[in-house]
Amino acid sequence: MNDESVRLLEKARRSLWAARVLLREGEPEFAAGRAYYAMFYAAQAVLLGRGLRFRKHSGVHAAFGEHLAKGGLIEQKYHRWLLDSFDKRREGDYGINASLNHEEAEELIEQGMEFINAMEKFLNRP
């Protein structure tokens, strides 16, 4: 695993920690955003490990699906979680009447932890 991937995984873990803090403080909309970024950073780490770098979220999403999920290198559910959490982040960040609740944000945080662990395991494979 290269140094940049290691740093991105660490950033992903910090983002998930922040999501937990925000949820504990009663901010599920913002917690969902941090959970998304945890998955996003972990996805970037894996793509970088394969020599792929993207500037936009859409590029990361598409490449993650194309190079990893569709190729069977990772479970497809991780790609779905990345896309769904992006939608929740947009809803929480930009929606005036956002309706994300505690349980939804908690589920995203749990998915984020599984996502990070799976990506780290993938990167550590021989």
TORBA-14954 format. One record per atom (N, C-alpha, C): x, y, z. Coordinates in steps of 0.02 Angstrom, whole numbers, plus 50000, padded with zeros to 5 digits. Each point is the difference from the previous one (the first is absolute). Example, Ala and Ser with C-alpha at 12.3 -4.5 7.8 and 13.67 -1.06 7.14 Angstrom:
506604971650390 499555005950000 500455006050000 499825005349964 500425005950003 499615005550037 
***
This chain:
500434994150000 499575005950000 500455006250000 499855004849956 500425006049996 499835004950055 500455004750013 499915004850054 499375004249993 499845002049940 499405004149989 499374996050016 499984993749983 499434995850017 499934999350076 500574999250034 499994999550073 499715006350030 500225005849975 499765006450027 499255000949986 499784997849941 499285000549985 499584995550045 500254994150015 499634995650045 499975002950071 500545003250021 499995003350065 499505005850000 499995003849946 499525005449994 499294997350001 499894994349967 499354996850000 499794998350072 500464997350039 499844998250069 499855006350042 500375005349989 499865006350036 499325002949980 499834999349937 499355002549977 499444996050033 500094993650008 499504995850033 499955001850073 500575001450032 499995002350070 499595006550005 500115004649954 499635006350001 499254998749989 499844995249958 499294998349989 499684997750066 500364996050037 499744997650065 499895005850048 500475004650002 499945005850044 499395004249980 499935001349936 499435003949976 499344996650016 499984993549992 499384996450014 499855000350075 500504999050041 499915000450073 499755006950021 500205005149963 499795006950016 499335001849967 499674995149969 499335001249973 499995003049930 500524998849961 500055002749933 500044994549947 499464996249990 500034994349954 500145002149927 499775005749979 500125002249931 500745000949987 500345003250046 500725001249991 500404993750014 499764995750044 500324993550012 499994995849936 499455000349964 499954996249937 500525002449950 500115006549999 500515002749955 500704997550016 500174999850063 500664997450020 500054992649987 499454996350007 500014992849985 500134998949925 499695004249959 500134999549928 500745001349986 500275005350029 500705001649986 500474994550023 499824996550054 500404994450022 500044994749944 499434998549970 499994995249945 500375002749938 499905006449987 500325003249942 500774999650005 500265001750060 500734999850009 500264992949993 499634995150027 500214993049995 499984997749927 499505002249963 499964998249929 500595003149962 500165006250016 500585003349969 500644996150015 500074997650062 500604996350020 500084993849957 499464996449988 500044993949960 500165001749927 499685005049974 500145002049931 500725002349991 500255003750049 500715002149997 500464993950002 499804995150038 500394993850004 500044996549932 499545001649957 500004997149932 500255005049948 500285005650025 500295005049955 499485004649969 499415000450028 499465004249973 499875005950046 499975005949971 499885006250039 499475004149965 499535002750039 499455004049973 499895006250042 499795005449968 499885006350034 499285000750025 499544997049964 499295001050016 499704993850032 499495001250040 499644994550032 499744995249947 499725002749947 499714995849948 500534995449969 500615002449993 500544995949973 500184994350047 500025001450064 500144994850050 499444994949999 499385002350000 499424995550001 500024995349940 500095003049941 499994996049938 500584995149998 500605002250017 500584995649997 499954994550052 499755001550058 499924995050052 499534994549975 499455002049969 499544995149972 500314996149944 500315003449953 500274996849940 500594995450015 500485002450038 500624996350010 499974995050057 499545001050047 500004995750059 499364995950007 499435003349999 499374996450012 499804995849940 499995002949941 499804996249940 500504994549984 500625001150017 500514995049988 500014994450051 499575000650051 499964994850051 500565000150051 500395005450001 500555000450048 499755001750071 499445003550003 499685001450064 499264998549993 499664999350056 499284998849998 499655006349973 499504998949959 499635005549969 499655004450051 499844997250058 499665004050050 500405006150020 500664999649997 500415005750019 499925005849951 499944998449937 499885005249951 499325003250012 499504995950013 499325002550014 500015004450062 500364997950053 500045004050061 500335006849986 500525000049960 500345006349983 499525004749965 499634997549951 499535004249963 499415002350044 499734995450039 499445001950044 500205005050053 500604999150028 500235004750052 500135006949969 500225000249937 500095006449965 499335003749996 499484996349982 499335003049996 499775002750067 500144996250053 499815002150068 500405006250020 500645000249982 500415005950016 499725006249965 499834999349936 499715005749964 499345002250032 499594995350018 499375001550032 500125003850066 500474997650039 500155003250064 500335006849993 500445000749952 500365006249991 499605005549966 499594998049951 499675004949958 499255000450008 499704994850029 499285000050008 499775004650056 499535004149985 499735004550052 499574996150049 499634995349975 499564995950042 500274992950006 500664999450009 500304993450005 499684996150057 499904993749987 499644995950049 500414994150024 500655000449997 500414994550024 499924999450076 499884993950022 499914999150072 500604996350030 499994999350065 500544997050037 500164992949975 499484996049990 500104993149978 500324999549931 499795004449954 500294999949933 500745001950003 500165005150039 500705002050006 500424994650034 499714996850049 500354994650035 500154994249952 499524998449957 500114994849950 500565001849952 500025006349979 500545002349955 500684999450034 500025001550064 500634999650037 500224992750004 499534995550014 500174992950002 500244997549932 499665002149947 500224998249933 500705002849987 500115006250022 500665003149991 500554996050032 499884997550060 500524996050034 500144993649961 499474996649979 500104993949961 500355001549934 499815005549968 500305002049937 500755001150009 500195003950049 500715001450013 500394993650013 499724995750042 500344993850016 500094995649938 499494999749958 500044996049939 500525002949952 500035006649995 500495003049954 500714999150026 500085000550065 500664998950028 500234992749989 499544995450010 500154992949988 500184998949926 499635003249955 500134999549928 500715002549985 500185005750028 500655003049987 500574995850029 499874996250051 500524996050033 500074993049970 499584998449951 500064993449967 500654999749962 500304994049999 500634999249962 499895000849925 
***
